[in-house]
Amino acid sequence: MRYLVLVFSGLLFSSWLNAGEILGLPAVPVPDDNPQTPGKVELGKLLFNDQRFSVDGTISCASCHKAELAFTDGLSVAQGINRQKGSRNSPTLVNAAFYETFFLDGRAGSLEEQAMGPFTNPIEHGLKEHQFIVDIVRRDEEYVKRFKDVFDLSANAIDIEAIVKAIASFERTLIAGNTPFDQFFFAGNKASLSTSAARGSRIFRRKGNCANCHEISWDNALFMDNRFYNIGVGSKKIEPLLDNIITGLSQGKRLDQLQLTDRQKSELGRFMVTGVLADIGKFKTPTLRNIALTAPYMHDGSIKTLEEVVEYYDQGGEQNRFLDPAIFPLKLTEQEKKDLVIFMRSLTSAQFTNPSR
């Protein structure tokens, strides 16, 4: 059994290369065409942190995914070149290896595809084409040596596909489990949760209806379900558009003919990927692991604290014509709300609570 330990800002992350287990998590899925190797992961880490891969030399992947914030950025929405603001919150990369689709609207089907996207986003890295990155890598002697060692590619053969394979391999090492909840639920260590957190665990799985989307299985808990839901966040921004959208689609118009702004498209969520009306306002279920570290919350960063998140769900979300039926008033007591928040704080992994581990 081999494993690679990576250190970021004092935090330890382990990537199991052949087999192994982290309490509370299943085996990490790895695609057949991009197997994990120590050299590839180390190369991916360098690429992930390289600010030269932006039009002004200020933005790397790590700019929006900081290790000390569970690979988020602490901002309501992502910030790119020239301090431009995007329209969506930066999701955590911790345990992203377990997602089936990527980005909040699920428009990418793999970590490799996801890694490629931000480079040519006009707000994020701001590049016109990926060749800009390829040229930098081909001119860098250290990169050339590493790509030869890892992929057996000469300098002229290095391409963006190999670059994003290395970045994705690095991202697959950002795995974190073994929380107080995992010790309590999977290892049977009942002392690992406080009485309040234990009550919160029961509320989470029962009255709170949280586990409907943030799933817990008998032998692991990803605290997400790889599905998409309209929970009402941002619905007021798109409500005035809906009749025109529905009319336009009924007349045979394509999505690109609806004359929507980038911000409006962003609020429409999964719909902009599928074109299915029922997907309007739907966003991917985020993992709740290390949720205490990843504020602010929701796709637009509009909710600042876990207490406010619980209150939002307790009220039944924001009513709109596409609200998911799983969202309804919970009628929690004040103590139940407090217990639920304390439980969610127990989902913080050991490497964040004790960076030396």
Residue frames relative to the residue before (quaternion, step in Angstrom):
aa qw qx qy qz dx dy dz
M 1.0000 0.0000 0.0000 0.0000 0.00 0.00 0.00
R 0.0672 -0.8111 0.5810 0.0062 3.59 -0.58 1.14
Y 0.0282 0.7947 -0.6063 -0.0096 3.54 -1.12 0.55
L 0.3087 -0.7305 0.5867 0.1640 3.50 -1.27 0.56
V 0.1710 -0.7801 0.5950 0.0897 3.56 -0.82 0.97
L 0.1081 -0.7891 0.6040 0.0289 3.56 -0.80 1.06
V 0.2082 -0.7826 0.5792 0.0937 3.54 -1.05 0.79
F 0.0344 0.7786 -0.6241 0.0563 3.56 -0.84 1.04
S 0.8394 -0.1164 0.0483 0.5288 3.56 -0.65 1.12
G 0.7382 -0.4155 0.2267 0.4807 3.56 0.97 0.85
L 0.6115 0.5449 -0.3530 0.4524 3.60 1.26 -0.08
L 0.2759 -0.7703 0.5565 0.1443 3.56 -0.95 0.87
F 0.0232 -0.7678 0.6403 0.0001 3.54 -1.00 0.91
S 0.1975 -0.7916 0.5710 0.0913 3.55 -0.91 0.92
S 0.1235 -0.7656 0.6273 0.0716 3.54 -1.01 0.85
W 0.2584 -0.7632 0.5746 0.1437 3.56 -0.60 1.15
L 0.2788 -0.8170 0.4885 0.1274 3.52 -0.49 1.23
N 0.7689 0.2538 -0.1673 0.5625 3.60 1.06 -0.61
A 0.7542 -0.2277 0.2033 0.5814 3.54 0.61 -1.14
G 0.3000 0.7421 -0.5635 0.2045 3.53 -1.22 0.34
E 0.2622 -0.7694 0.5657 0.1391 3.52 -1.25 0.25
I 0.1307 -0.7134 0.6806 0.1036 3.49 -1.23 0.68
L 0.5358 -0.6694 0.3986 0.3254 3.56 -0.66 1.10
G 0.8116 0.2550 -0.2245 0.4752 3.53 -0.85 1.09
L 0.7375 0.3831 -0.2145 0.5132 3.59 1.25 -0.21
P 0.4480 -0.6501 0.5303 0.3091 3.58 -1.20 0.51
A 0.6849 -0.4223 0.3618 0.4708 3.57 -1.27 -0.10
V 0.4865 -0.6658 0.4842 0.2925 3.56 -1.06 0.76
P 0.3550 -0.7375 0.5272 0.2281 3.62 -0.73 0.98
V 0.0578 -0.7861 0.6153 -0.0075 3.57 -0.93 0.96
P 0.4239 -0.7223 0.4767 0.2672 3.63 -0.70 0.98
D 0.5913 -0.6092 0.4016 0.3434 3.56 -1.07 0.72
D 0.7226 0.4456 -0.2557 0.4626 3.58 1.05 -0.71
N 0.7625 0.2572 -0.1932 0.5614 3.60 1.24 0.19
P 0.0150 -0.8383 0.5448 -0.0120 3.60 0.55 1.11
Q 0.5143 -0.6448 0.4780 0.3021 3.54 -1.18 0.66
T 0.0830 0.7412 -0.6658 0.0229 3.55 -1.15 0.76
P 0.6229 -0.5538 0.3825 0.3987 3.62 -1.10 0.54
G 0.6709 0.5102 -0.3096 0.4402 3.59 0.90 -0.87
K 0.6533 0.5117 -0.3146 0.4610 3.56 1.01 -0.81
V 0.6443 0.5193 -0.3208 0.4607 3.57 0.99 -0.81
E 0.6604 0.4962 -0.3098 0.4708 3.60 0.93 -0.85
L 0.6240 0.5164 -0.3304 0.4846 3.58 1.04 -0.73
G 0.6540 0.5215 -0.3100 0.4519 3.57 0.93 -0.87
K 0.6190 0.5434 -0.3386 0.4548 3.56 1.06 -0.74
L 0.6462 0.5101 -0.3196 0.4690 3.61 0.97 -0.83
L 0.6697 0.4977 -0.2962 0.4649 3.57 0.91 -0.91
F 0.6247 0.5638 -0.3202 0.4352 3.56 1.02 -0.87
N 0.7643 0.3807 -0.1822 0.4875 3.58 1.04 -0.78
D 0.5173 0.6749 -0.3973 0.3451 3.60 1.26 0.01
Q 0.2750 -0.7978 0.5200 0.1321 3.58 -0.44 1.24
R 0.5178 0.6450 -0.4235 0.3693 3.59 1.20 -0.22
F 0.6288 0.5527 -0.3370 0.4308 3.58 1.21 -0.39
S 0.6164 0.4630 -0.3814 0.5101 3.59 0.95 0.91
V 0.6523 -0.5783 0.3238 0.3678 3.54 -1.12 0.65
D 0.7734 0.2943 -0.1791 0.5321 3.60 1.11 -0.55
G 0.5176 -0.6862 0.3944 0.3251 3.59 1.24 0.23
T 0.5903 0.5966 -0.3622 0.4055 3.59 1.14 0.54
I 0.7495 0.3982 -0.1931 0.4923 3.59 1.17 -0.44
S 0.0282 -0.7497 0.6611 0.0109 3.52 -1.01 0.95
C 0.6887 -0.4142 0.3521 0.4797 3.57 -1.26 -0.03
A 0.6580 0.5421 -0.2958 0.4308 3.55 1.06 -0.83
S 0.5158 0.6504 -0.4246 0.3614 3.61 1.19 -0.29
C 0.7615 0.3160 -0.1777 0.5373 3.58 1.07 -0.74
H 0.7451 0.3155 -0.1767 0.5603 3.58 1.28 -0.19
K 0.0022 0.8413 -0.5346 0.0797 3.54 0.25 1.38
A 0.5484 -0.6589 0.4078 0.3142 3.56 -0.83 1.03
E 0.7030 0.4917 -0.2862 0.4268 3.59 0.84 -0.94
L 0.7057 0.3775 -0.2493 0.5452 3.61 1.28 -0.25
A 0.5613 -0.6129 0.3684 0.4167 3.57 1.14 0.71
F 0.6296 -0.5851 0.3021 0.4123 3.52 1.03 0.94
T 0.4945 0.5112 -0.5169 0.4764 3.52 0.84 1.21
D 0.4781 -0.6971 0.4536 0.2823 3.62 -1.19 -0.22
G 0.4983 -0.6877 0.4173 0.3234 3.61 1.23 -0.04
L 0.6065 0.5569 -0.3489 0.4476 3.60 1.27 0.06
S 0.6098 -0.5512 0.4113 0.3940 3.57 -1.19 0.45
V 0.7778 -0.0016 0.0198 0.6282 3.54 0.98 -0.92
A 0.6461 -0.5508 0.3671 0.3799 3.54 -1.18 0.58
Q 0.2040 -0.7650 0.6008 0.1104 3.53 -1.18 0.67
G 0.1374 -0.8318 0.5369 0.0316 3.55 -0.73 1.09
I 0.8297 -0.1683 0.1356 0.5147 3.55 -1.12 -0.70
N 0.8380 0.1352 -0.1348 0.5112 3.53 -1.17 0.73
R 0.5679 -0.6388 0.3494 0.3839 3.55 1.21 0.72
Q 0.2910 0.7524 -0.5307 0.2600 3.58 1.11 0.62
K 0.3180 -0.7487 0.5542 0.1766 3.54 -1.07 0.77
G 0.3745 -0.7078 0.5577 0.2186 3.51 -1.06 0.86
S 0.5619 -0.6166 0.4378 0.3353 3.56 -1.24 -0.33
R 0.7569 0.3233 -0.1958 0.5331 3.59 1.27 -0.09
N 0.5824 -0.5815 0.4659 0.3249 3.49 -1.32 0.56
S 0.4520 -0.6729 0.5097 0.2881 3.60 -1.08 0.70
P 0.2853 -0.7767 0.5315 0.1812 3.63 -0.50 1.08
T 0.5909 -0.5678 0.4334 0.3750 3.56 -1.20 0.47
L 0.3372 -0.7132 0.5740 0.2197 3.54 -1.23 0.56
V 0.4855 0.6518 -0.4500 0.3701 3.58 1.24 -0.12
N 0.8365 0.0594 -0.1231 0.5307 3.56 -0.75 1.15
A 0.3220 0.7479 -0.5162 0.2656 3.59 1.18 0.44
A 0.5200 0.6518 -0.4053 0.3748 3.59 1.21 -0.41
F 0.6793 0.4995 -0.2907 0.4522 3.58 1.17 -0.50
Y 0.5274 0.6266 -0.4289 0.3812 3.61 1.20 -0.09
E 0.3884 -0.7017 0.5506 0.2314 3.54 -1.21 0.61
T 0.7595 0.1112 -0.0908 0.6344 3.57 1.24 -0.49
F 0.2831 -0.7890 0.5352 0.1042 3.55 -1.20 0.56
F 0.6758 0.3183 -0.4159 0.5186 3.47 -1.29 0.80
L 0.6461 -0.5707 0.3491 0.3675 3.56 -1.17 0.56
D 0.7136 0.3978 -0.2543 0.5176 3.58 1.22 -0.39
G 0.4958 -0.7066 0.3993 0.3090 3.59 1.28 0.13
R 0.3506 0.7860 -0.4635 0.2106 3.59 1.14 0.43
A 0.7041 0.3797 -0.2649 0.5384 3.62 1.22 -0.22
G 0.3498 -0.7853 0.4849 0.1605 3.54 -0.99 0.84
S 0.7829 0.1741 -0.1153 0.5861 3.58 1.25 0.01
L 0.6251 -0.5163 0.4172 0.4106 3.55 -1.27 0.29
E 0.6065 0.5567 -0.3539 0.4439 3.57 1.08 -0.68
E 0.6743 0.4788 -0.2877 0.4830 3.58 0.91 -0.92
Q 0.6291 0.5382 -0.3256 0.4567 3.56 1.02 -0.81
A 0.6626 0.5293 -0.3134 0.4274 3.57 0.89 -0.92
M 0.6563 0.5320 -0.3067 0.4384 3.57 1.11 -0.63
G 0.6162 0.6492 -0.3323 0.2972 3.57 1.01 -0.84
P 0.7206 0.4836 -0.2941 0.4005 3.63 0.63 -1.03
F 0.5589 0.6385 -0.3984 0.3482 3.61 1.09 -0.55
T 0.7808 0.3014 -0.1658 0.5215 3.59 0.96 -0.79
N 0.4071 0.6644 -0.5054 0.3706 3.57 1.21 0.43
P 0.4687 -0.7257 0.4182 0.2807 3.65 -0.64 1.04
I 0.6827 0.4571 -0.2886 0.4917 3.59 1.19 -0.43
E 0.7013 0.4823 -0.2799 0.4441 3.59 0.92 -0.85
H 0.8283 0.0194 -0.0001 0.5600 3.65 0.03 -1.18
G 0.3498 -0.8171 0.4149 0.1943 3.57 1.25 -0.35
L 0.4413 0.7067 -0.4609 0.3057 3.61 1.16 0.30
K 0.4773 -0.6610 0.5008 0.2905 3.56 -1.19 0.60
E 0.8024 -0.0276 0.0502 0.5940 3.56 1.09 -0.73
H 0.6025 -0.5990 0.4031 0.3402 3.55 -1.24 0.51
Q 0.5086 0.6616 -0.4209 0.3556 3.59 1.20 -0.36
F 0.5343 0.6238 -0.3923 0.4142 3.58 1.18 -0.55
I 0.6831 0.4680 -0.2722 0.4901 3.59 0.95 -0.91
V 0.6353 0.5434 -0.3260 0.4415 3.55 0.93 -0.92
D 0.6609 0.5155 -0.3094 0.4492 3.58 0.94 -0.87
I 0.6261 0.5264 -0.3353 0.4674 3.60 1.01 -0.78
V 0.6756 0.5012 -0.2931 0.4544 3.56 0.87 -0.97
R 0.6715 0.5106 -0.3021 0.4440 3.59 0.91 -0.89
R 0.6947 0.4648 -0.2782 0.4733 3.61 1.13 -0.57
D 0.6311 0.5471 -0.3196 0.4475 3.58 1.26 -0.33
E 0.4161 -0.7504 0.4531 0.2418 3.59 -0.46 1.20
E 0.6481 0.5193 -0.3240 0.4531 3.58 0.99 -0.79
Y 0.6514 0.4986 -0.3134 0.4784 3.57 0.95 -0.84
V 0.6406 0.5353 -0.3342 0.4375 3.59 0.90 -0.91
K 0.6519 0.5096 -0.3125 0.4666 3.58 0.95 -0.87
R 0.6915 0.4848 -0.2883 0.4512 3.58 0.86 -0.94
F 0.6563 0.4951 -0.3284 0.4652 3.62 0.96 -0.73
K 0.6068 0.5276 -0.3543 0.4774 3.57 1.13 -0.58
D 0.6817 0.4891 -0.2893 0.4608 3.58 0.91 -0.91
V 0.7438 0.4352 -0.2263 0.4540 3.59 0.88 -0.95
F 0.8279 0.2133 -0.0713 0.5138 3.57 0.79 -1.05
D 0.3484 -0.7387 0.4864 0.3104 3.57 1.32 -0.21
L 0.4179 0.6855 -0.4768 0.3578 3.54 0.96 0.96
S 0.3957 -0.6649 0.5725 0.2713 3.56 -1.06 0.72
A 0.7106 -0.4569 0.3039 0.4404 3.58 -1.24 0.32
N 0.7096 0.4734 -0.2701 0.4465 3.59 0.84 -0.96
A 0.6697 0.4995 -0.2992 0.4609 3.59 1.22 -0.39
I 0.4826 0.6559 -0.4503 0.3663 3.62 1.22 -0.19
D 0.0190 0.8016 -0.5960 0.0426 3.57 -0.87 0.96
I 0.7063 -0.4735 0.3115 0.4241 3.56 -1.28 0.22
E 0.5889 0.5779 -0.3758 0.4218 3.59 1.09 -0.57
A 0.6677 0.4755 -0.3016 0.4870 3.59 0.96 -0.81
I 0.6226 0.5517 -0.3367 0.4411 3.57 1.02 -0.78
V 0.7271 0.4191 -0.2621 0.4764 3.60 0.79 -0.93
K 0.5582 0.5687 -0.4038 0.4494 3.59 1.16 -0.37
A 0.6546 0.4984 -0.3140 0.4739 3.58 0.98 -0.80
I 0.6476 0.5114 -0.3245 0.4624 3.60 0.92 -0.86
A 0.6640 0.5008 -0.3068 0.4628 3.59 0.90 -0.91
S 0.6242 0.5340 -0.3457 0.4535 3.60 1.01 -0.73
F 0.6284 0.5134 -0.3240 0.4864 3.56 1.03 -0.74
E 0.6701 0.5070 -0.3068 0.4468 3.58 0.87 -0.93
R 0.6316 0.5365 -0.3394 0.4451 3.60 1.10 -0.56
T 0.6176 0.5308 -0.3589 0.4562 3.60 1.22 -0.11
L 0.5776 0.5972 -0.3744 0.4117 3.60 1.25 -0.22
I 0.2431 0.7890 -0.5028 0.2559 3.51 0.61 1.26
A 0.0607 0.8083 -0.5801 0.0805 3.58 -0.82 0.97
G 0.1021 0.7529 -0.6427 0.0977 3.53 -0.85 1.10
N 0.6361 0.5897 -0.3446 0.3590 3.55 -0.96 -0.95
T 0.2530 0.7578 -0.5469 0.2500 3.55 0.72 1.14
P 0.6866 -0.4248 0.3501 0.4750 3.61 -1.22 0.02
F 0.6193 0.5307 -0.3520 0.4591 3.60 1.04 -0.68
D 0.6544 0.5139 -0.3204 0.4528 3.59 0.90 -0.87
Q 0.6288 0.5216 -0.3304 0.4727 3.57 1.01 -0.79
F 0.6672 0.5095 -0.2784 0.4666 3.57 1.02 -0.88
F 0.7895 0.3857 -0.1723 0.4452 3.55 0.68 -1.16
F 0.7942 0.3225 -0.1560 0.4908 3.59 0.86 -0.92
A 0.7449 0.3679 -0.2184 0.5119 3.60 1.10 -0.62
G 0.4536 -0.7277 0.4224 0.2937 3.60 1.27 -0.10
N 0.4440 0.6725 -0.4655 0.3659 3.56 1.24 0.46
K 0.1911 -0.8448 0.4906 0.0956 3.57 0.18 1.28
A 0.6210 0.5549 -0.3472 0.4312 3.59 1.19 -0.38
S 0.5456 0.6573 -0.3946 0.3385 3.60 1.22 -0.25
L 0.7293 0.3245 -0.2226 0.5597 3.60 1.23 -0.36
S 0.4873 -0.6260 0.5203 0.3161 3.52 -1.14 0.67
T 0.6702 -0.4816 0.3632 0.4324 3.57 -1.24 0.27
S 0.6503 0.5157 -0.3125 0.4621 3.57 1.01 -0.81
A 0.6694 0.4960 -0.3031 0.4626 3.59 0.91 -0.90
A 0.6277 0.5272 -0.3344 0.4651 3.59 1.05 -0.75
R 0.6299 0.5032 -0.3351 0.4876 3.59 1.01 -0.76
G 0.6450 0.5363 -0.3096 0.4478 3.56 1.00 -0.87
S 0.6033 0.5589 -0.3457 0.4518 3.56 1.11 -0.71
R 0.6700 0.4832 -0.2998 0.4772 3.58 0.95 -0.84
I 0.6296 0.5200 -0.3352 0.4700 3.58 1.01 -0.77
F 0.6224 0.5643 -0.3208 0.4373 3.56 0.99 -0.90
R 0.7590 0.3969 -0.2003 0.4756 3.56 0.89 -0.95
R 0.7686 0.3327 -0.1782 0.5166 3.60 1.18 -0.41
K 0.8363 0.2268 -0.1349 0.4806 3.58 -0.25 -1.22
G 0.6847 0.5056 -0.2920 0.4362 3.58 0.97 -0.79
N 0.2963 -0.7965 0.4799 0.2180 3.59 1.25 -0.36
C 0.3562 0.7748 -0.4679 0.2318 3.60 1.25 0.24
A 0.6785 0.5172 -0.2929 0.4318 3.56 0.96 -0.89
N 0.4375 0.6802 -0.4641 0.3612 3.59 1.24 -0.03
C 0.7793 0.2449 -0.1209 0.5641 3.58 1.08 -0.80
H 0.7255 0.3456 -0.2024 0.5597 3.57 1.07 -0.77
E 0.1308 -0.9031 0.4057 0.0516 3.47 0.60 1.33
I 0.1410 -0.7344 0.6595 0.0769 3.51 -1.30 0.66
S 0.1662 -0.7877 0.5880 0.0779 3.58 -0.66 1.11
W 0.6982 -0.4852 0.3189 0.4188 3.56 -1.28 0.14
D 0.8107 0.2439 -0.1258 0.5171 3.61 1.08 -0.62
N 0.7873 0.0903 -0.1034 0.6011 3.60 1.26 0.08
A 0.1573 -0.7757 0.6042 0.0919 3.55 -1.27 0.30
L 0.1621 -0.7893 0.5879 0.0717 3.55 -0.49 1.20
F 0.2685 -0.7902 0.4979 0.2360 3.59 1.28 -0.41
M 0.6924 0.2804 -0.3053 0.5905 3.53 1.04 0.96
D 0.3174 -0.7850 0.5124 0.1426 3.56 -1.25 0.35
N 0.4552 -0.7072 0.4307 0.3275 3.60 1.31 0.16
R 0.5710 0.5593 -0.3997 0.4487 3.59 1.15 0.61
F 0.4099 -0.7065 0.5372 0.2102 3.54 -1.36 0.17
Y 0.0401 -0.8121 0.5812 -0.0315 3.56 -0.99 0.89
N 0.3092 -0.6649 0.6401 0.2293 3.51 -1.30 0.52
I 0.0452 -0.8153 0.5772 -0.0096 3.56 -0.46 1.22
G 0.6556 -0.5703 0.2831 0.4059 3.56 1.30 0.24
V 0.5154 0.6430 -0.4321 0.3662 3.59 1.19 -0.35
G 0.8284 0.1800 -0.1636 0.5047 3.57 -0.81 1.05
S 0.4213 0.7472 -0.4491 0.2499 3.59 1.24 -0.07
K 0.6213 0.5556 -0.3539 0.4243 3.60 1.04 -0.67
K 0.6286 0.5549 -0.3361 0.4290 3.58 1.13 -0.62
I 0.7721 0.3579 -0.1948 0.4877 3.58 1.04 -0.67
E 0.4407 0.7168 -0.4524 0.2955 3.60 1.21 -0.26
P 0.6810 0.4878 -0.3244 0.4395 3.68 0.83 -0.80
L 0.6596 0.5283 -0.3081 0.4369 3.60 1.20 -0.41
L 0.5626 0.6975 -0.3691 0.2463 3.52 1.10 -0.73
D 0.6545 0.5153 -0.3365 0.4392 3.61 0.87 -0.83
N 0.6636 0.4964 -0.3093 0.4664 3.58 0.97 -0.83
I 0.6332 0.5257 -0.3305 0.4621 3.57 1.04 -0.77
I 0.6724 0.4977 -0.2956 0.4612 3.56 0.86 -0.98
T 0.6536 0.5077 -0.3085 0.4688 3.57 0.97 -0.87
G 0.6624 0.5237 -0.3061 0.4396 3.56 0.92 -0.93
L 0.6753 0.4843 -0.2961 0.4709 3.56 0.92 -0.87
S 0.6422 0.5238 -0.3250 0.4556 3.58 1.05 -0.74
Q 0.6726 0.4675 -0.2830 0.4990 3.57 1.26 -0.46
G 0.6048 -0.6100 0.3331 0.3888 3.55 1.29 0.19
K 0.4158 0.7085 -0.4789 0.3096 3.60 1.20 0.25
R 0.4310 -0.6609 0.5499 0.2739 3.54 -1.23 0.60
L 0.6728 -0.4957 0.3531 0.4206 3.56 -1.24 0.37
D 0.6909 0.4870 -0.2916 0.4477 3.59 0.97 -0.81
Q 0.6425 0.5055 -0.3289 0.4728 3.59 1.28 -0.03
L 0.5433 0.6612 -0.3812 0.3498 3.59 1.25 0.00
Q 0.3519 -0.7851 0.4543 0.2312 3.58 1.34 0.01
L 0.2922 0.7529 -0.5233 0.2718 3.54 0.80 1.09
T 0.4624 -0.6473 0.5199 0.3111 3.57 -1.13 0.61
D 0.6644 -0.4976 0.3654 0.4212 3.58 -1.25 0.33
R 0.6624 0.5006 -0.3161 0.4589 3.58 0.97 -0.78
Q 0.6323 0.5149 -0.3318 0.4742 3.59 1.02 -0.69
K 0.6279 0.5273 -0.3270 0.4698 3.57 0.99 -0.82
S 0.6391 0.5451 -0.3246 0.4348 3.55 0.97 -0.86
E 0.6907 0.4840 -0.2792 0.4590 3.58 0.92 -0.88
L 0.6168 0.5591 -0.3468 0.4321 3.60 1.17 -0.43
G 0.3287 -0.8197 0.4353 0.1747 3.56 1.33 -0.12
R 0.8694 -0.0510 0.0581 0.4881 3.54 -1.04 -0.91
F 0.5351 0.6478 -0.3884 0.3784 3.59 1.16 -0.57
M 0.6711 0.5078 -0.3062 0.4450 3.59 0.99 -0.79
V 0.6377 0.4859 -0.3261 0.5009 3.58 1.27 -0.16
T 0.7998 0.3305 -0.1445 0.4798 3.56 0.85 -1.00
G 0.3215 -0.7491 0.5119 0.2710 3.58 1.07 -0.70
V 0.5130 0.6358 -0.4116 0.4040 3.58 1.29 0.20
L 0.4967 -0.6959 0.4255 0.2966 3.59 -0.64 1.09
A 0.6471 0.5437 -0.3258 0.4236 3.58 0.96 -0.80
D 0.6514 0.5194 -0.3124 0.4564 3.60 1.25 -0.31
I 0.3929 0.7236 -0.4868 0.2918 3.60 1.22 0.09
G 0.8441 0.1482 -0.1395 0.4960 3.55 -0.87 1.01
K 0.5184 0.6357 -0.4300 0.3772 3.60 1.21 0.21
F 0.0270 -0.7735 0.6332 0.0066 3.54 -1.12 0.81
K 0.6231 -0.5868 0.3845 0.3458 3.52 -1.23 0.61
T 0.5210 -0.6182 0.4945 0.3190 3.54 -1.09 0.77
P 0.2664 -0.7647 0.5589 0.1787 3.63 -0.69 0.98
T 0.5321 -0.5743 0.4905 0.3827 3.55 -1.20 0.36
L 0.3446 -0.7302 0.5483 0.2178 3.57 -1.12 0.62
R 0.4320 0.6803 -0.4862 0.3379 3.58 1.19 0.06
N 0.8405 0.0713 -0.1245 0.5224 3.56 -0.93 1.06
I 0.2354 0.8240 -0.4857 0.1725 3.55 1.23 0.54
A 0.5968 0.5825 -0.3678 0.4113 3.61 1.11 -0.57
L 0.6975 0.4757 -0.2608 0.4682 3.59 1.22 -0.45
T 0.7258 0.5064 -0.2237 0.4084 3.58 1.17 -0.42
A 0.2833 0.7534 -0.5396 0.2470 3.61 1.11 0.55
P 0.5767 -0.1590 -0.7990 -0.0621 1.55 -2.26 1.15
Y 0.4972 -0.7136 0.4527 0.1966 3.52 -1.32 0.44
M 0.7140 0.4076 -0.3845 0.4199 3.52 -1.45 0.34
H 0.6996 -0.5119 0.3009 0.3976 3.56 -1.23 0.47
D 0.7541 0.3496 -0.1955 0.5204 3.57 1.17 -0.55
G 0.4837 -0.6935 0.4220 0.3273 3.59 1.26 0.20
S 0.3867 0.7789 -0.4307 0.2416 3.58 1.21 0.41
I 0.7108 0.3742 -0.2535 0.5389 3.61 1.21 -0.26
K 0.3332 -0.8342 0.4194 0.1307 3.53 -0.48 1.26
T 0.8156 0.1917 -0.0723 0.5412 3.61 1.00 -0.70
L 0.6169 -0.5351 0.4204 0.3954 3.55 -1.26 0.33
E 0.5947 0.5635 -0.3617 0.4449 3.57 1.07 -0.68
E 0.6749 0.4830 -0.2920 0.4754 3.58 0.97 -0.85
V 0.5961 0.5553 -0.3578 0.4565 3.59 1.10 -0.66
V 0.6653 0.4967 -0.2997 0.4700 3.56 0.88 -0.96
E 0.6476 0.5189 -0.3172 0.4591 3.57 0.94 -0.83
Y 0.6273 0.5448 -0.3333 0.4456 3.58 1.00 -0.83
Y 0.6986 0.4501 -0.2718 0.4854 3.57 0.86 -0.93
D 0.6137 0.5561 -0.3551 0.4336 3.58 1.02 -0.72
Q 0.6875 0.4714 -0.2730 0.4803 3.59 1.10 -0.70
G 0.5488 -0.6457 0.3847 0.3659 3.59 1.26 -0.10
G 0.6023 -0.5934 0.3527 0.4009 3.55 1.17 0.56
E 0.5823 -0.5372 0.4584 0.4027 3.56 -1.29 -0.41
Q 0.4143 -0.7410 0.4700 0.2414 3.56 -0.54 1.17
N 0.1990 0.7425 -0.6257 0.1327 3.55 -1.05 0.86
R 0.6756 -0.5503 0.3074 0.3824 3.56 -1.15 0.44
F 0.7351 0.3734 -0.2354 0.5146 3.61 1.23 -0.27
L 0.2979 0.7749 -0.5093 0.2267 3.59 1.22 0.31
D 0.4703 -0.6847 0.4774 0.2865 3.57 -0.90 0.94
P 0.5310 -0.6514 0.4356 0.3225 3.62 -0.96 0.77
A 0.5805 0.5812 -0.3818 0.4235 3.61 1.21 -0.29
I 0.6513 0.4768 -0.3067 0.5044 3.59 1.29 -0.19
F 0.2507 0.7416 -0.5769 0.2329 3.55 -0.56 1.22
P 0.6526 -0.5191 0.3560 0.4218 3.63 -1.16 0.43
L 0.3179 -0.7893 0.5050 0.1446 3.56 -0.86 1.02
K 0.2078 -0.8163 0.5080 0.1801 3.57 1.21 -0.57
L 0.1845 0.7903 -0.5493 0.1992 3.54 0.84 1.07
T 0.4477 -0.6396 0.5407 0.3133 3.56 -1.17 0.54
E 0.6648 -0.4907 0.3641 0.4297 3.58 -1.25 0.26
Q 0.6480 0.5070 -0.3252 0.4661 3.59 1.00 -0.75
E 0.6396 0.5207 -0.3307 0.4587 3.59 0.98 -0.76
K 0.6247 0.5271 -0.3377 0.4669 3.60 1.04 -0.72
K 0.6594 0.5037 -0.3048 0.4675 3.57 0.94 -0.90
D 0.6519 0.5156 -0.3124 0.4599 3.58 0.95 -0.85
L 0.6432 0.5314 -0.3228 0.4469 3.56 0.99 -0.81
V 0.6474 0.5048 -0.3131 0.4775 3.59 0.98 -0.82
I 0.6542 0.5070 -0.3146 0.4647 3.58 0.91 -0.88
F 0.6197 0.5274 -0.3427 0.4695 3.58 1.03 -0.72
M 0.6765 0.4932 -0.3152 0.4470 3.61 0.82 -0.90
R 0.6182 0.5279 -0.3471 0.4676 3.57 1.12 -0.54
S 0.6158 0.5469 -0.3468 0.4487 3.59 1.21 -0.39
L 0.5906 0.5838 -0.3578 0.4269 3.59 1.29 -0.04
T 0.4584 0.6684 -0.4452 0.3806 3.56 1.27 0.43
S 0.4115 -0.7518 0.4693 0.2125 3.56 -0.74 1.11
A 0.6918 -0.5284 0.3209 0.3731 3.51 -1.26 0.61
Q 0.6713 0.5178 -0.3317 0.4137 3.62 0.90 -0.78
F 0.6560 0.4713 -0.3214 0.4942 3.58 1.24 -0.27
T 0.6953 0.4465 -0.2812 0.4879 3.59 1.02 -0.67
N 0.7746 0.0955 -0.0504 0.6231 3.56 1.22 -0.55
P 0.2342 -0.8468 0.4586 0.1333 3.60 0.28 1.28
S 0.6139 0.5665 -0.3586 0.4166 3.62 1.13 -0.39
R 0.6076 0.5801 -0.3556 0.4097 3.60 1.24 -0.34
